[in-house]
Amino acid sequence: MLPFQQMSKTTLAVKIDYKVVNRVKLYCSERGIKYGFFVEKALEERLEREELKEDLLDLKTLKGQEKLAIPYENYVTKRRV
């Protein structure tokens, strides 16, 4: 993404427990944080955490297959790339 590229926004409507919503709104209000910004950043952070967990699981799962790997140069030669 370009540094000054304007990002488009959309609305995400979800049902959330009112106690959670009230806690988030109070938290944001007390700290002068915009509600939408806080929720967006929280979602981004959670997605990154979940993706990292998946990557770590893949690494753990594939670690045993590492000894079966061939050098990249051999692969390229074999594929005639």
Secondary structure, DSSP 8 states (H G I E B T S, - for coil): --TT-------------HHHHHHHHHHHHHHT--HHHHHHHHHHHHHHHHHHHHHHHHHHHHGGGGGG---HHHHHHHHT-
